[in-house]
Amino acid sequence: MARELGLNPRKFGSLANEQQEPWKRPLAEFIAHCYGKRFGRATPEHVHTLEEVVKRAEGQRSERQKRKATKEALPAGDMADCRTK
């Protein structure tokens, strides 16, 4: 849920200090509350494991590199034609 909210794991330390600040919710409850407030449901429709997320990112990265390699392989004249279309 935190990934869908776009929360930065490096900032969790400031969010997860309910011992020092008893008025704060525990981190898990805080994330669940924010998720429900933003998306209007208690749990995500599709739960993705970290391995799936990493695999998808690697696939996107490799596709981007392939496109970049084919783009560089084209002669300069062809690139000008692509931009005007």
C-alpha positions as CSV (number, residue, x, y, z in Angstrom):
1,M,0.0,0.0,0.0
2,A,2.8,2.4,0.8
3,R,4.3,1.9,-2.7
4,E,0.9,2.9,-4.3
5,L,0.8,6.0,-2.1
6,G,4.3,6.9,-3.2
7,L,5.7,7.0,0.3
8,N,9.5,7.0,0.6
9,P,10.8,4.2,2.8
10,R,13.7,6.5,3.9
11,K,11.1,8.8,5.6
12,F,9.4,6.1,7.6
13,G,11.6,6.9,10.6
14,S,9.9,10.2,11.1
15,L,6.5,8.6,10.6
16,A,7.1,5.6,12.9
17,N,7.9,7.1,16.2
18,E,4.7,6.6,18.1
19,Q,6.7,5.8,21.3
20,Q,8.1,9.3,21.4
21,E,4.9,10.9,20.2
22,P,2.0,8.8,21.6
23,W,-0.6,10.8,19.7
24,K,0.7,9.3,16.4
25,R,-0.8,6.1,15.0
26,P,1.5,3.1,14.5
27,L,3.0,3.1,11.0
28,A,0.8,0.2,9.6
29,E,-2.4,1.9,10.8
30,F,-1.2,5.3,9.4
31,I,-0.5,3.8,6.0
32,A,-3.9,1.9,6.0
33,H,-5.7,5.1,7.0
34,C,-4.0,7.2,4.2
35,Y,-4.7,4.4,1.7
36,G,-8.4,4.3,2.6
37,K,-8.6,8.1,2.5
38,R,-7.0,8.3,-0.9
39,F,-8.4,5.3,-2.7
40,G,-11.7,4.7,-0.8
41,R,-11.0,1.0,0.0
42,A,-9.2,-0.9,2.8
43,T,-6.9,-3.0,0.7
44,P,-5.4,-2.8,-2.9
45,E,-7.3,-4.6,-5.7
46,H,-4.1,-6.2,-7.0
47,V,-1.2,-7.0,-4.6
48,H,2.2,-7.1,-6.3
49,T,5.2,-8.6,-4.6
50,L,8.5,-6.8,-4.5
51,E,9.9,-9.4,-6.9
52,E,7.2,-8.6,-9.5
53,V,7.7,-4.9,-9.2
54,V,11.5,-5.3,-9.7
55,K,11.0,-7.7,-12.6
56,R,8.6,-5.2,-14.3
57,A,11.0,-2.3,-13.8
58,E,13.9,-4.4,-15.3
59,G,11.7,-5.2,-18.3
60,Q,10.9,-1.6,-18.8
61,R,14.5,-0.6,-18.5
62,S,15.6,-3.2,-21.0
63,E,12.9,-2.1,-23.5
64,R,14.0,1.5,-23.1
65,Q,17.6,0.5,-23.8
66,K,16.6,-1.5,-26.9
67,R,14.6,1.5,-28.2
68,K,17.6,3.8,-27.5
69,A,20.0,1.4,-29.3
70,T,17.8,1.3,-32.4
71,K,17.4,5.0,-32.3
72,E,21.1,5.5,-32.2
73,A,21.6,3.0,-35.1
74,L,19.5,5.1,-37.5
75,P,21.3,7.6,-39.7
76,A,21.0,11.3,-38.8
77,G,18.8,12.0,-41.8
78,D,16.2,9.4,-40.7
79,M,16.0,11.0,-37.3
80,A,15.0,14.4,-38.7
81,D,12.2,12.6,-40.7
82,C,11.0,10.9,-37.5
83,R,10.7,14.2,-35.6
84,T,8.7,15.9,-38.3
85,K,6.1,13.2,-38.6
